[in-house]
Amino acid sequence: MGAAEEQAVERALSRRLWRTAGVAALAGLAWVGRDVPAQLGGRLTGARAERAARSPRFRNGTFHNPTSTRTMVGDPGRNLLKELLFGKQKRRPGNAVPLLRPADPAPADRARELSIVWYGHASILIEIEGRRVLVDPVWSDRCSPSALIGPRRIHEPPVRLDELPRVDAIVISHDHYDHLDMATVLGLLTHQSAPFVVPLGVGAHLDRWGVPEERIVELDWSESHRVGELTLTATAAQHFSGRGLRRDGTLWSSWVVAGAQRKVFYTGDSGYFDGYARIGAEHGPFDVTLMQIGAYDRAWPSIHMFPEEAVAAHLDLRGDLFVPVHWATFNLALHDWSEPVDRLWAEAKARDVRLAVPRPGERVVVDDPPPVDGWWQAIA
């Protein structure tokens, strides 16, 4: 074989290798993104779209906050990407987050106690007057449309999904991946029989994932659903929604969980706004508030509260015990891992607010909460 023929063979082999590598790369991308279409959820159609269109919060095809908000505020002197990649913040703890496995209370205690079990981030079990309400459950390793990329858990769930006790309702605040997780929903379909109580439009996602229509309850702000003696009421929040490129196709909400004697408030995700005072006047006082304290930044001040604002909101709501959520589990902002709860503890002391900071999996009995012991500081 002459030199020219050898070169032709080499070029042919090179082209074949490049084609093979390209096909492999495309196949790899397809495998990585194989679950993404389903993860994106459904879209408003039919009767669901007609109902959304009747909401005072819906216009021009999307939901809106009562006042104009921006999810990102420009800062000419700041490079967020550079800060994300090379910033000096300590965005993960130095040691493992301690996990607890809550034992079930005795039946007599269940009937009279109000308890909170925080599983991490915004996943919470509310035990109220003998009923259980599961809030924003996310058990997946990542809060992302892909199982291979996106923010990954800093700690494992304290219990497996199939180890959860029987619940009476599953409440979702909005459709972001760190609050609404497809794999967790599918697991709850298998292991639980409770209805999903969600803001307007979120039922489209559940419908696409196979949740039976009779297990989907969609509410606008100020609407309620009864579960036995409990009343679940969707209340205002200042945030946004979306699981893909399209924004605000579903509503976001805070929640009031009210029994005959006890009341709980959960913020969902929200910036600080005057709606908290209105909710407190209409629905308060609250025995306990579950308040978002993490994933804040001055670049998005109107959609996530700073810890000091969360304390102000708790007081607006006429809350008694403050239990922080939306921190510790997923790395979603540029602040230090422990900064939200450090700032919260200082502000709670300054404003004489009753505070409980549980470890993931720890049960907080609202009438007898554990003392704040700074456990996170030992691992930060």
DRENGUMI-330019 format. One line per 3 residues: for each residue x, y, z of N, C-alpha, C, CB. Coordinates in steps of 0.1 Angstrom, whole numbers, m for minus. Glycine has a CB too. Example, Ala and Ser with C-alpha at 12.3 -4.5 7.8 and 13.67 -1.06 7.14 Angstrom:
# DRENGUMI-330019
132,m57,78,123,m45,78,132,m33,78,113,m45,90  128,m22,71,137,m11,71,129,0,79,141,m6,57
END
This chain:
# DRENGUMI-330019
9,m12,0,0,0,0,9,12,0,m10,0,12  6,22,m9,14,33,m10,10,44,0,12,40,m24  19,54,1,17,64,11,3,71,10,28,75,11
m1,74,m3,m13,81,m5,m25,72,m1,m15,84,m20  m24,59,m3,m35,50,1,m35,49,16,m33,36,m5  m23,49,23,m23,48,37,m30,61,43,m9,47,42
m27,72,37,m33,85,42,m48,85,40,m27,97,35  m53,79,29,m67,78,27,m74,69,37,m70,73,12  m67,58,40,m73,49,50,m73,56,64,m64,36,51
m63,63,67,m62,70,80,m73,80,81,m49,77,82  m76,88,70,m86,98,70,m100,91,72,m86,106,57  m102,80,65,m115,73,66,m117,68,80,m115,61,56
m106,62,86,m107,57,100,m110,69,110,m94,50,104  m103,80,107,m105,92,116,m120,97,115,m96,103,112  m125,97,102,m139,102,101,m149,92,108,m143,103,86
m146,79,107,m154,69,113,m154,70,129,m150,55,109  m141,73,134,m140,75,148,m148,87,153,m125,76,152  m146,98,145,m154,110,149,m169,108,149,m150,122,140
m173,101,138,m188,98,138,m192,89,149,m191,91,124  m184,79,153,m187,71,164,m187,79,177,m177,59,165  m177,87,179,m177,96,191,m189,105,191,m164,104,191
m193,111,180,m204,119,180,m217,112,183,m206,126,166  m219,100,177,m231,92,181,m231,89,195,m231,79,172  m219,85,201,m218,82,215,m222,94,224,m204,76,219
m217,105,220,m219,118,227,m234,121,227,m212,129,222  m240,120,215,m255,122,214,m263,112,223,m259,122,200  m258,99,222,m265,89,230,m263,92,245,m259,75,227
m251,97,249,m249,100,263,m258,112,267,m235,104,265  m259,122,259,m268,133,262,m283,129,263,m267,144,252  m287,120,254,m300,115,254,m303,107,267,m303,106,242
m293,99,271,m294,91,283,m295,101,296,m283,81,285  m287,111,296,m287,120,307,m300,127,308,m276,131,306  m306,131,296,m318,138,296,m331,130,294,m318,149,286
m330,117,296,m341,108,293,m354,111,301,m337,94,295  m352,116,313,m364,119,322,m368,133,321,m360,115,336  m361,141,314,m364,156,314,m378,159,309,m354,163,306
m382,153,297,m396,157,293,m407,155,303,m399,150,280  m406,143,309,m416,140,320,m415,150,332,m416,126,324  m402,152,335,m400,161,347,m405,175,345,m385,162,350
m406,180,333,m411,193,330,m425,194,334,m409,197,316  m432,183,334,m446,183,339,m456,186,327,m448,193,350  m468,190,331,m479,192,321,m481,207,320,m491,185,326
m490,210,310,m494,224,308,m509,225,310,m490,228,293  m514,238,312,m528,240,315,m536,238,302,m530,254,320  m546,230,303,m555,227,291,m569,225,297,m550,215,282
m579,226,288,m592,222,292,m598,230,304,m593,208,294  m605,222,312,m612,228,324,m602,234,333,m620,217,331  m590,228,334,m580,234,343,m575,248,338,m567,224,344
m573,249,325,m570,262,320,m581,272,322,m566,261,305  m593,268,320,m605,277,321,m606,282,336,m618,270,317  m603,273,345,m604,277,359,m593,287,363,m603,265,369
m581,284,358,m570,293,360,m573,307,355,m557,288,354  m579,308,343,m582,321,336,m592,329,345,m587,318,322  m599,323,353,m609,330,362,m602,336,374,m620,321,366
m590,332,377,m583,337,389,m580,351,388,m570,328,392  m581,359,399,m577,373,398,m562,375,396,m581,380,411  m555,364,398,m540,365,397,m535,361,383,m534,356,407
m544,357,374,m541,352,361,m545,362,350,m548,339,358  m535,366,342,m538,375,330,m527,373,320,m539,390,335  m531,375,308,m522,373,296,m514,360,296,m512,385,296
m521,350,301,m516,336,300,m507,332,312,m508,335,288  m505,340,322,m496,336,333,m502,342,346,m482,341,331  m497,336,357,m500,341,370,m491,353,374,m500,330,381
m496,361,383,m488,373,387,m489,376,402,m493,386,379  m479,382,408,m479,387,421,m488,399,422,m465,389,427  m493,403,433,m501,415,434,m493,427,430,m506,417,448
m480,428,434,m471,439,430,m460,433,421,m466,446,442  m454,442,413,m444,438,404,m431,433,411,m440,449,394  m426,422,407,m414,416,413,m404,412,402,m417,404,422
m391,412,406,m381,407,396,m373,396,403,m371,419,393  m370,386,395,m363,374,401,m348,377,401,m366,362,393  m343,386,393,m329,389,393,m328,405,392,m321,382,382
m319,410,400,m317,425,400,m302,427,396,m319,431,414  m300,435,386,m287,437,380,m278,444,390,m288,445,368  m265,441,390,m255,447,399,m243,449,390,m252,438,412
m240,461,385,m229,463,376,m216,459,381,m229,477,372  m214,459,394,m201,456,400,m199,441,404,m198,465,411  m208,433,399,m208,419,404,m210,409,393,m220,417,414
m202,398,394,m203,387,384,m207,375,391,m189,385,377  m220,372,390,m226,361,398,m220,347,394,m241,360,396  m217,345,381,m211,333,377,m197,331,383,m210,332,362
m189,342,383,m176,341,389,m176,339,404,m168,355,386  m186,345,410,m188,343,424,m192,329,427,m198,353,430  m201,323,419,m205,310,421,m193,300,420,m216,306,410
m185,302,410,m174,293,407,m162,295,417,m169,294,393  m159,308,420,m146,311,427,m149,319,440,m137,319,418  m161,320,444,m164,328,456,m158,321,469,m179,329,458
m156,329,479,m149,324,491,m159,319,501,m142,335,497  m172,319,498,m182,314,508,m181,299,510,m196,317,503  m183,295,522,m183,281,526,m197,275,524,m177,278,540
m200,270,513,m214,267,509,m218,253,513,m216,269,495  m209,245,519,m212,232,524,m207,231,538,m207,221,514  m213,222,547,m207,221,560,m194,213,559,m217,213,569
m186,214,570,m174,207,570,m175,193,574,m164,214,579  m186,189,581,m188,176,586,m202,172,583,m185,174,601  m205,159,585,m219,154,582,m230,160,590,m219,139,584
m241,163,583,m252,168,590,m258,157,599,m263,174,580  m261,159,612,m266,149,620,m281,147,617,m265,153,635  m285,134,616,m299,130,613,m305,122,624,m299,122,600
m318,124,626,m325,117,636,m337,110,630,m330,126,647  m341,99,636,m352,91,632,m363,92,642,m349,76,629  m374,101,639,m384,103,649,m392,90,652,m393,114,645
m394,87,665,m403,76,668,m417,81,668,m399,70,682  m426,73,664,m440,77,664,m445,80,678,m449,66,658  m452,91,680,m458,94,694,m469,84,697,m463,108,695
m471,82,710,m483,74,714,m496,79,709,m483,72,730  m506,71,706,m518,75,701,m524,87,709,m528,64,700  m524,85,722,m529,96,731,m522,109,729,m528,92,746
m509,109,727,m501,121,724,m505,127,711,m486,118,725  m506,118,701,m510,123,687,m523,131,687,m511,111,678  m532,127,695,m545,134,695,m545,148,701,m555,125,703
m535,150,711,m535,163,718,m523,172,714,m535,160,732  m512,166,708,m500,174,705,m501,180,692,m488,165,707  m494,191,690,m490,197,678,m475,196,676,m495,212,677
m471,188,666,m457,185,664,m453,188,650,m453,171,668  m440,191,648,m434,193,635,m422,184,633,m430,208,633  m421,177,622,m409,169,619,m404,175,606,m412,154,617
m392,181,607,m385,187,595,m375,176,590,m377,200,599  m377,172,577,m369,162,571,m357,168,563,m377,154,561  m356,181,562,m346,188,555,m352,197,544,m336,178,549
m346,208,541,m350,218,531,m364,222,535,m350,212,517  m374,220,526,m388,224,529,m397,212,531,m393,233,518  m392,200,533,m400,188,535,m403,187,550,m392,176,530
m416,187,553,m421,188,566,m433,179,569,m424,203,570  m434,174,580,m446,166,585,m452,174,596,m442,152,589  m464,179,594,m472,186,605,m481,175,611,m480,198,599
m480,173,624,m489,164,631,m498,173,640,m481,154,640  m511,174,637,m520,183,643,m533,176,646,m522,195,634  m537,176,659,m549,171,663,m553,157,657,m560,181,660
m543,148,658,m545,135,653,m544,133,638,m558,130,658  m541,143,631,m539,143,616,m525,146,612,m549,152,609  m521,141,600,m508,144,595,m508,150,581,m499,131,595
m501,161,580,m500,168,567,m485,168,563,m506,182,568  m482,163,551,m469,163,545,m467,174,536,m466,149,538  m457,182,538,m455,195,530,m443,194,521,m454,207,540
m444,197,509,m433,199,499,m423,188,500,m426,212,501  m427,175,499,m418,164,501,m408,162,488,m425,151,503  m396,162,491,m385,160,481,m375,150,486,m378,173,476
m376,138,481,m367,127,486,m356,124,475,m375,115,489  m356,130,464,m346,127,454,m332,132,457,m350,132,440  m322,127,451,m308,131,454,m305,145,448,m298,121,447
m312,149,438,m310,162,432,m324,169,430,m303,161,419  m324,182,432,m336,190,428,m333,196,414,m339,201,439  m337,188,404,m333,191,391,m341,182,381,m318,188,388
m343,187,369,m350,178,359,m342,166,355,m353,186,347  m329,165,359,m320,154,356,m315,148,368,m308,159,347  m314,134,368,m309,127,380,m294,128,380,m313,113,379
m287,134,370,m273,134,369,m266,148,371,m268,128,356  m274,158,369,m269,172,371,m279,180,379,m266,178,357  m274,191,385,m282,199,393,m278,198,407,m296,196,391
m284,207,416,m280,208,430,m283,194,437,m288,218,437  m273,189,444,m273,176,450,m275,177,465,m261,168,447  m281,168,471,m284,168,485,m271,169,493,m292,156,490
m271,177,504,m260,177,513,m261,166,523,m259,191,520  m273,162,527,m275,151,536,m286,142,531,m278,156,550  m286,130,535,m296,120,531,m310,124,538,m292,106,534
m321,119,533,m333,120,540,m332,112,553,m345,115,532  m337,117,564,m336,110,577,m343,97,577,m342,118,588  m354,95,569,m361,83,567,m364,80,553,m375,83,576
m366,68,549,m370,64,535,m384,69,533,m368,49,532  m387,71,520,m401,75,517,m411,65,521,m402,78,502  m408,52,520,m418,42,524,m418,40,539,m414,29,517
m410,47,546,m411,46,561,m419,58,567,m397,47,567  m424,67,559,m432,78,564,m445,72,570,m436,88,553  m450,78,580,m463,73,585,m474,77,576,m466,79,599
m486,71,578,m497,74,569,m501,88,571,m509,64,572  m503,96,560,m506,110,560,m520,112,555,m496,118,553  m526,123,559,m540,127,555,m540,136,544,m547,133,567
m529,144,541,m529,153,530,m514,155,526,m536,166,533  m512,158,513,m499,162,508,m500,176,502,m493,151,498  m494,185,508,m495,199,504,m483,204,496,m498,209,516
m485,210,485,m474,215,477,m475,231,476,m474,209,462  m464,238,478,m464,252,477,m463,258,463,m453,258,486  m455,252,455,m453,256,441,m445,246,433,m446,270,440
m443,248,420,m438,237,412,m423,237,410,m444,237,399  m415,245,417,m400,244,415,m395,231,420,m393,256,423  m383,227,414,m379,213,416,m375,210,431,m367,211,408
m372,220,439,m368,217,453,m381,217,462,m359,228,458  m393,218,455,m405,217,463,m415,207,457,m412,230,463  m414,204,444,m422,194,437,m413,185,429,m433,201,428
m412,172,434,m403,163,428,m410,151,422,m393,158,439  m408,148,409,m416,138,403,m414,124,409,m412,137,388  m402,120,412,m399,107,417,m406,105,431,m384,105,419
m406,116,439,m412,115,452,m427,114,450,m409,128,460  m433,121,441,m447,120,438,m451,106,434,m452,130,427  m443,100,426,m445,86,422,m444,77,433,m436,82,410
m435,79,442,m433,71,454,m445,72,463,m421,74,461  m450,84,465,m462,87,473,m474,81,467,m464,102,476  m475,80,454,m486,73,448,m487,58,453,m486,73,433
m475,52,454,m474,38,458,m477,36,473,m461,32,455  m471,45,481,m471,43,496,m481,50,504,m457,46,501  m488,60,497,m498,68,504,m511,68,496,m493,82,507
m522,72,503,m535,73,496,m540,87,497,m545,63,501  m533,96,503,m538,110,506,m539,118,494,m529,117,517  m548,128,494,m549,138,483,m537,147,482,m562,146,484
m534,152,471,m524,163,468,m532,176,468,m516,160,455  m529,185,477,m536,198,478,m526,208,473,m541,201,492  m529,215,462,m518,222,454,m524,235,449,m513,214,443
m516,245,446,m521,257,440,m526,255,426,m510,268,440  m533,264,420,m539,263,407,m528,260,397,m546,276,403  m532,251,388,m523,247,377,m513,236,380,m515,259,373
m509,234,393,m499,224,396,m505,210,393,m495,225,411  m518,209,394,m525,196,390,m521,191,377,m539,198,392  m517,200,367,m513,196,354,m501,187,354,m511,208,345
m491,191,363,m480,182,365,m483,169,371,m469,189,374  m491,169,381,m495,156,387,m503,147,378,m504,159,400  m511,154,370,m519,146,360,m510,139,350,m529,155,353
m500,146,345,m490,140,336,m483,128,342,m480,150,331  m480,129,355,m473,119,362,m482,107,367,m465,124,374  m494,107,364,m503,96,367,m511,97,380,m495,84,367
m511,109,386,m519,110,398,m534,110,395,m515,123,406  m542,101,400,m556,101,397,m563,115,400,m563,90,405  m572,118,391,m579,131,393,m585,133,406,m589,133,382
m590,122,412,m597,123,425,m587,125,437,m605,110,428  m574,124,434,m564,127,444,m558,141,442,m554,117,444  m563,149,433,m558,163,431,m568,173,435,m554,164,416
m564,182,444,m572,193,448,m565,206,445,m576,192,464  m570,214,436,m563,227,433,m570,239,439,m562,228,417  m563,248,445,m569,259,451,m562,272,447,m567,258,466
m570,283,446,m565,296,444,m563,302,458,m576,305,436  m557,314,459,m555,320,472,m569,323,479,m547,333,471  m569,321,491,m581,322,500,m591,311,498,m588,335,496
m588,301,490,m597,289,489,m592,279,499,m598,284,475  m601,270,504,m598,260,514,m603,247,510,m604,264,527  m597,237,516,m601,223,515,m601,216,528,m592,215,505
m612,209,531,m613,202,544,m608,188,543,m628,202,548  m600,184,553,m595,170,555,m599,166,569,m580,169,553  m611,159,571,m616,157,584,m619,170,591,m606,148,592
m613,172,603,m615,184,610,m605,195,606,m614,181,625  m596,192,598,m586,202,594,m591,210,582,m573,195,590  m587,223,582,m589,231,570,m576,236,565,m598,244,574
m573,233,552,m561,237,545,m565,249,536,m555,225,537  m558,260,538,m562,272,531,m549,277,523,m567,283,540  m551,279,510,m540,285,502,m540,300,505,m542,282,487
m528,306,508,m527,320,511,m516,326,502,m524,323,526  m515,339,503,m506,347,493,m492,344,496,m509,361,494  m484,345,486,m469,345,486,m464,353,475,m464,330,485
m452,358,476,m445,366,466,m434,358,460,m441,380,472  m437,352,449,m426,343,443,m429,341,428,m427,329,450  m426,330,422,m429,327,408,m428,312,406,m418,334,399
m430,307,394,m431,293,392,m425,290,378,m446,288,393  m423,277,376,m418,272,363,m408,261,364,m412,283,356  m410,251,356,m401,239,356,m392,239,343,m409,226,357
m394,248,334,m387,248,321,m385,263,317,m394,240,310  m385,265,304,m383,278,299,m395,287,301,m380,278,284  m407,281,302,m419,289,304,m421,292,319,m432,281,299
m424,305,322,m425,309,336,m440,312,340,m417,322,338  m443,310,352,m455,314,359,m468,309,353,m456,329,358  m467,296,347,m479,290,342,m487,283,353,m475,279,332
m481,282,365,m489,277,377,m487,287,388,m483,263,381  m496,286,398,m497,295,409,m487,290,420,m511,297,415  m483,299,429,m474,296,440,m482,301,453,m460,304,440
m479,295,464,m488,298,476,m481,295,489,m500,289,475  m485,302,499,m482,298,513,m495,291,518,m479,311,522  m494,285,530,m505,276,534,m508,278,549,m502,262,532
m521,278,552,m526,277,566,m531,264,568,m536,289,569  m527,257,579,m532,244,583,m538,246,597,m520,233,584  m552,245,597,m559,249,609,m568,237,614,m568,261,607
m566,233,626,m575,224,633,m585,231,641,m567,214,642  m592,223,650,m602,230,658,m596,239,668,m610,219,665  m584,236,673,m577,244,683,m564,250,679,m576,236,696
m557,243,670,m543,247,667,m542,252,653,m533,235,670  m532,260,650,m529,266,637,m514,266,633,m535,280,636  m512,263,621,m498,263,616,m498,271,603,m493,248,613
m487,279,601,m485,286,589,m472,282,582,m485,302,591  m472,280,569,m460,277,561,m459,287,550,m461,262,556  m447,292,549,m444,303,539,m444,298,524,m432,310,542
m440,285,522,m435,282,509,m423,291,506,m446,285,498  m421,295,493,m410,304,490,m416,318,488,m402,300,477  m410,328,494,m416,341,492,m406,352,496,m429,343,500
m407,363,490,m401,375,495,m409,381,506,m398,386,484  m404,391,514,m411,397,524,m421,407,518,m402,405,534  m434,407,522,m444,416,516,m455,419,527,m450,410,503
m463,429,524,m473,433,534,m484,423,535,m479,446,531  m484,412,527,m495,402,528,m494,394,541,m494,393,516  m482,393,547,m481,386,560,m490,392,570,m466,385,564
m490,405,571,m498,411,581,m513,408,579,m496,427,582  m517,408,566,m531,405,563,m534,390,566,m534,408,548  m525,381,563,m527,367,567,m528,366,582,m516,358,561
m520,373,589,m520,372,604,m533,377,609,m509,380,610  m538,388,603,m551,394,608,m563,384,605,m553,407,602  m562,378,594,m574,370,590,m573,356,595,m574,369,575
m561,350,596,m560,336,600,m553,333,614,m553,328,589  m545,343,618,m538,341,630,m546,342,643,m526,351,631  m539,341,655,m525,338,656,m522,324,653,m521,342,671
m509,321,651,m504,308,648,m496,302,659,m496,308,635  m498,289,662,m490,283,673,m476,281,668,m496,269,676  m474,279,655,m461,277,649,m461,282,635,m456,263,650
m450,289,631,m448,293,617,m436,285,612,m446,308,616  m437,280,600,m426,273,593,m421,283,582,m431,259,587  m409,289,584,m405,300,577,m393,298,568,m402,312,586
m393,302,556,m382,301,547,m371,311,551,m386,303,532  m359,305,553,m348,314,557,m336,314,548,m344,311,571  m335,304,539,m323,302,531,m325,305,516,m318,288,533
m314,305,509,m313,307,495,m317,321,491,m323,297,487  m312,331,499,m315,345,496,m302,351,490,m318,352,509  m304,363,484,m293,370,478,m299,384,475,m287,363,466
m290,394,475,m294,407,471,m298,408,457,m283,418,475  m294,398,449,m298,398,435,m313,394,433,m289,388,427  m319,387,443,m333,383,441,m340,386,454,m334,368,437
m340,399,459,m346,402,472,m361,401,473,m342,415,476  m368,401,462,m383,402,463,m389,388,462,m388,410,452  m381,377,461,m387,364,460,m383,354,470,m384,358,446
m372,357,478,m368,349,489,m365,359,501,m355,340,486  m369,356,513,m367,364,524,m352,362,530,m377,362,535  m347,373,535,m335,373,543,m340,368,557,m328,386,544
m331,362,565,m335,357,578,m342,368,587,m323,352,586  m337,380,587,m343,391,595,m357,394,590,m334,403,594  m359,393,577,m372,395,572,m382,384,576,m372,396,556
m377,372,576,m385,360,581,m390,363,595,m377,347,580  m381,368,604,m385,371,617,m396,382,617,m373,376,626  m394,392,609,m405,402,608,m418,397,603,m400,414,599
m417,388,593,m429,381,588,m436,373,599,m426,372,576  m428,366,607,m434,358,618,m441,366,627,m422,350,625  m436,378,631,m443,387,640,m455,393,633,m433,399,644
m455,396,620,m466,401,613,m478,390,613,m463,404,598  m474,378,612,m483,367,612,m489,364,626,m477,354,607  m484,370,636,m488,367,650,m484,353,654,m503,370,652
m472,349,650,m468,335,653,m462,334,667,m457,331,643  m462,322,672,m456,319,686,m443,313,684,m466,310,694  m442,300,681,m429,294,678,m425,295,664,m430,279,682
m412,298,661,m407,299,648,m398,287,645,m398,313,647  m401,280,634,m393,268,630,m387,272,616,m401,255,631  m374,273,614,m369,276,601,m369,264,592,m355,282,602
m371,267,579,m370,257,568,m363,263,556,m384,251,565  m361,255,546,m355,260,534,m341,263,536,m363,272,528  m333,255,543,m319,256,544,m313,243,547,m316,267,556
m300,241,546,m292,230,551,m291,218,541,m298,225,563  m300,217,532,m301,204,524,m296,206,510,m315,199,524  m300,217,503,m295,219,489,m288,232,489,m307,219,480
m278,233,481,m269,245,479,m275,253,468,m254,241,477  m283,263,471,m291,270,461,m288,285,460,m306,269,463  m278,290,468,m275,304,468,m260,306,471,m283,312,478
m255,318,473,m241,321,474,m236,323,488,m237,332,465  m246,323,498,m241,325,512,m235,313,518,m253,330,520  m228,314,529,m223,303,537,m234,293,541,m215,308,549
m231,281,542,m241,271,545,m248,274,558,m235,257,547  m241,279,569,m247,281,582,m252,295,584,m237,278,592  m249,304,574,m253,318,576,m268,321,579,m249,326,564
m277,314,571,m291,317,574,m295,315,588,m300,309,565  m291,304,594,m296,301,608,m288,309,618,m295,286,611  m275,312,615,m268,321,624,m275,335,625,m253,323,620
m278,340,614,m285,353,613,m299,352,620,m286,358,599  m306,341,617,m319,340,624,m318,339,639,m325,327,619  m308,332,644,m307,330,659,m304,344,665,m296,320,662
m296,352,659,m293,365,664,m305,374,664,m281,372,656  m313,374,653,m324,382,652,m335,378,661,m329,382,637  m337,365,663,m347,359,672,m344,364,686,m348,344,671
m332,364,690,m328,368,704,m331,383,705,m313,366,706  m328,391,695,m329,405,695,m344,409,696,m323,412,683  m353,401,690,m367,405,690,m375,396,699,m372,404,675
m369,388,707,m376,380,717,m386,370,711,m383,388,727  m381,363,701,m390,353,693,m386,339,698,m388,355,678  m396,332,701,m394,317,705,m390,310,692,m407,311,710
m379,302,694,m372,296,682,m369,281,685,m360,304,678  m371,273,675,m366,259,676,m359,256,663,m378,249,678  m347,251,664,m339,247,652,m336,232,652,m326,256,651
m345,224,647,m343,210,648,m333,205,638,m356,203,645  m327,193,642,m319,186,632,m328,179,623,m310,175,640  m324,176,610,m333,168,601,m338,155,608,m326,165,588
m351,154,608,m357,142,614,m361,143,628,m348,130,613  m358,154,634,m361,157,648,m375,162,650,m351,167,655  m383,155,659,m397,160,661,m396,172,671,m406,148,667
m403,182,668,m405,194,676,m419,194,682,m401,207,669  m421,192,694,m434,193,701,m436,208,704,m435,185,714  m445,214,697,m446,229,697,m448,235,711,m458,233,689
m455,228,720,m457,233,734,m444,230,743,m469,226,740  m435,222,738,m423,219,746,m411,217,736,m425,207,755  m407,227,729,m397,226,719,m383,224,725,m396,238,710
m374,217,718,m360,216,723,m353,230,724,m352,206,715  m344,232,733,m337,245,733,m328,246,721,m329,246,746  m326,258,717,m316,260,706,m302,258,711,m318,274,700
m295,248,705,m282,245,710,m270,247,701,m281,230,714  m273,254,689,m263,257,680,m256,245,673,m252,265,686  m263,234,672,m258,221,667,m251,223,653,m268,211,665
m256,232,645,m250,234,631,m236,240,632,m260,243,623  m233,248,643,m221,255,643,m209,245,645,m221,265,655  m212,233,651,m202,223,653,m197,216,641,m206,213,663
m206,217,630,m202,210,618,m200,220,606,m213,201,614  m202,233,609,m201,243,598,m187,244,593,m206,256,602
END
